[in-house]
Amino acid sequence: PQAPSQIIEGTPLTLNVDGIVTPAGFAFPLKVQWQRNEQDIPGATAKTYEVARATVGDSGRYRAVLTAPSGNAVNSAEVNVNVVADTFAPKITRVKASSVQN
């Protein structure tokens, strides 16, 4: 999986993985299990793992374990994700003036 090594808290975190089980002619299903810091993430069994609003607690090493129906498994490459707190003060980027008439 590939992801930015550092993202700001509150932004999405999306990781993708893919694999092919051979022989492909039989269309065997591929089982996916996402892990963070070598621990299974409950319910994270799709080819895409998404966190809508990442928090500092989502930081860690991510990988996917891909398993064929035979039980043969392979790990994807790991990606290190560092979620940093949003410490940037909001700023005004545009002002539109209007007038009120009595």
Legacy VTK file of the C-alpha trace (Angstrom):
# vtk DataFile Version 3.0
C-alpha trace
ASCII
DATASET POLYDATA
POINTS 102 float
0.000 0.000 0.000
1.012 3.576 -0.567
0.003 6.564 1.519
1.486 9.887 2.444
3.951 9.340 5.274
2.414 12.252 7.174
-1.174 13.485 7.157
-2.982 16.119 9.173
-5.498 15.007 11.793
-9.074 15.165 10.513
-8.183 14.371 6.909
-8.950 11.024 5.227
-6.557 8.095 5.287
-6.963 5.681 2.371
-4.850 2.592 1.668
-5.269 0.234 -1.294
-3.955 -3.218 -2.085
-4.611 -5.765 -4.823
-3.556 -9.285 -5.666
-4.410 -12.164 -7.968
-4.986 -15.780 -7.005
-3.714 -18.221 -9.631
-4.887 -20.034 -11.599
-7.025 -17.005 -12.442
-9.408 -19.068 -14.595
-11.108 -20.440 -11.484
-11.845 -16.952 -10.072
-10.842 -17.944 -6.555
-11.595 -15.205 -4.021
-8.785 -13.290 -2.378
-9.067 -12.740 1.361
-7.699 -9.420 2.682
-6.975 -8.491 6.291
-5.523 -5.068 7.088
-3.162 -4.721 10.042
-1.786 -1.791 12.026
1.409 -2.456 13.967
1.071 -6.180 13.093
-2.381 -6.433 14.718
-5.552 -7.189 12.738
-7.884 -4.216 12.335
-11.405 -5.541 13.069
-13.649 -5.421 10.017
-10.873 -4.198 7.681
-11.203 -6.924 5.051
-11.653 -5.014 1.775
-8.970 -4.133 -0.766
-9.369 -0.503 0.315
-8.979 0.558 3.935
-10.394 3.983 4.750
-10.507 6.195 7.809
-12.767 9.179 7.080
-11.181 11.472 9.680
-7.793 10.223 10.846
-6.675 10.893 14.413
-3.223 10.787 15.994
-4.200 7.319 17.278
-4.354 6.086 13.662
-0.584 6.547 13.307
1.388 3.353 12.799
2.731 0.749 10.397
0.077 -0.589 8.018
0.083 -3.657 5.803
-2.397 -6.050 4.257
-2.282 -9.828 4.561
-3.543 -11.427 1.343
-4.679 -15.039 1.627
-5.694 -17.529 -1.070
-8.389 -20.174 -0.410
-5.562 -22.717 -0.001
-4.333 -20.803 3.056
-1.244 -19.506 1.260
-0.710 -15.964 2.584
1.556 -13.089 1.678
2.061 -9.707 3.348
2.049 -6.482 1.397
4.807 -3.965 1.884
4.395 -1.887 5.037
3.691 1.816 4.967
4.372 4.090 7.921
1.625 6.638 8.553
2.148 9.547 10.912
-0.993 11.538 11.731
-0.092 14.936 13.164
-2.345 17.228 15.161
-3.863 20.130 13.237
-2.193 23.039 15.005
-2.596 25.525 12.181
-4.831 28.419 13.146
-7.714 29.040 10.745
-7.334 32.091 8.569
-9.670 34.151 6.423
-8.877 33.740 2.759
-11.669 35.776 1.193
-14.006 38.559 2.298
-17.046 39.688 0.393
-18.469 43.048 1.418
-22.145 43.876 1.157
-24.283 46.789 2.211
-27.611 46.997 3.983
-30.036 49.746 3.040
-32.940 50.978 5.161
LINES 1 103
102 0 1 2 3 4 5 6 7 8 9 10 11 12 13 14 15 16 17 18 19 20 21 22 23 24 25 26 27 28 29 30 31 32 33 34 35 36 37 38 39 40 41 42 43 44 45 46 47 48 49 50 51 52 53 54 55 56 57 58 59 60 61 62 63 64 65 66 67 68 69 70 71 72 73 74 75 76 77 78 79 80 81 82 83 84 85 86 87 88 89 90 91 92 93 94 95 96 97 98 99 100 101
